[in-house]
Amino acid sequence: MSENTASKTTEFVTMYVMVESEDVAVHIATALVKERLVACANVNAGTRSIYEWDGIIQLDNEITLFMKTMADKVDAAIERIKEMHSYEVPCITVSPIVGGNPDYLDWVRHQVNAT
């Protein structure tokens, strides 16, 4: 990968979100795609989450949601997810995409910037 390609693609990110059910994941993903805050989403069932909340170890089945978008859409997407999410403190993280298929990344750009 050339330096030019790497620096050019850091404008793209993957958002990682955990939700309580597939229905909630589909609801959030569909809303964000319709609102052009993300280009697409992947809903992955079968995540087993282990964490401490209020002093108690929790063992929950959750759904993992991966969404691809552009860095300038992240703040609005996070706010929108928090509005629709049922958790008090939802897991929402963002990772840079540092390379990939240029045709796919062009498609992501087009999807979130189309009017």
N, C-alpha and C positions, 0 to 999 in steps of 0.2 A: 504494500500500500504506500503510495507516495505521500510525502508530507502535505502537499496541497489537498489531497483527498481527505486525509485525517483532519486537518484543520477545518475544512469545509463542512464535514459531517458532524462536528461537535454541536451544531445547532439542533440536532435531533436527539431525543431522549426516549427512554422507556420508563414508564411509570409502573410501579409495583404496588398493588393494593390488596389487602386481605379483607374479605367480607364473610358474613355469617351464612349465606346461602347462595345457591345458583340463581335464584330469582332476583336477589338483590344485586348480584354481579351483572346480570343481564340488564336490569333496569338502569344501573349506573352507566354501563358501557354504551347502551343504546342512546341514552340522553347525551353523553359526551360526544358520540359520533354525530348525532343529529345537530348538535350545537357547534360542531366543527372545532371542538377543543382537543379531540384526538382523531387520528385517522382510522384506527382500528383497535380492536381489543381481542384478547384471548382469555377465555374463561376455563380455568383448570380446576376440576373437582378433585377431592381426595387429599387435601393437605391436612396433616395433623399438626396442630400448633400446641406448643407447651410453653407456658409463661406464667409469671406471678402477677396477680392483680388483687389489690386489697389484702395482701398478706397470704393469699391462698394460691397454691399451684393449680393452674387451669390446664386441662387437656381437652381441646376443642377440635372438632372437624370444621375446617373452613374452606373457602374457595379462594384461589389465587387469581387475580386479575392483572394481566399485563396489557398495557396500552402504549402505542407508539404515537409520538407527537413531536412538536417543535418546542425548543426551550422557551420561546416567548409566550407559549400557551399554558405553561405549567402553573403559574400562580392562579389563574382563573380556573383551571381544571381542579386544582386542590380545593379551592373554595367551593366549587360545585359538588365535588365528591363529599365534602364534609356536610353540606346541606342535605344530601340524600342518604348518608351513612347512618346506621343505627348505633355504632359504637361511640362511646364518650371520647375516646382517643384513637381514631382509626390509624392503622398502619398505612402510610402513604410515603413511598420513597421514590426517588428519581435517579436514574443512572444515565450517563451520557452514552450515546451511540457514537463510537469513534471510527466507524467504517461500515461498509456494507455495499449492497448492490445499488449503484447510482440510480438505476431506473426505479427501484423500490423507494428510495429516499426522495426522488422527485415526485413520486406518487403521494407519499406522506405529505410533502410540502403543498402539493396541489389540493389534497383533501382538506387540510386545515385552513387553507387560505382562500378556498373557493367561496363565492358569494351566492 
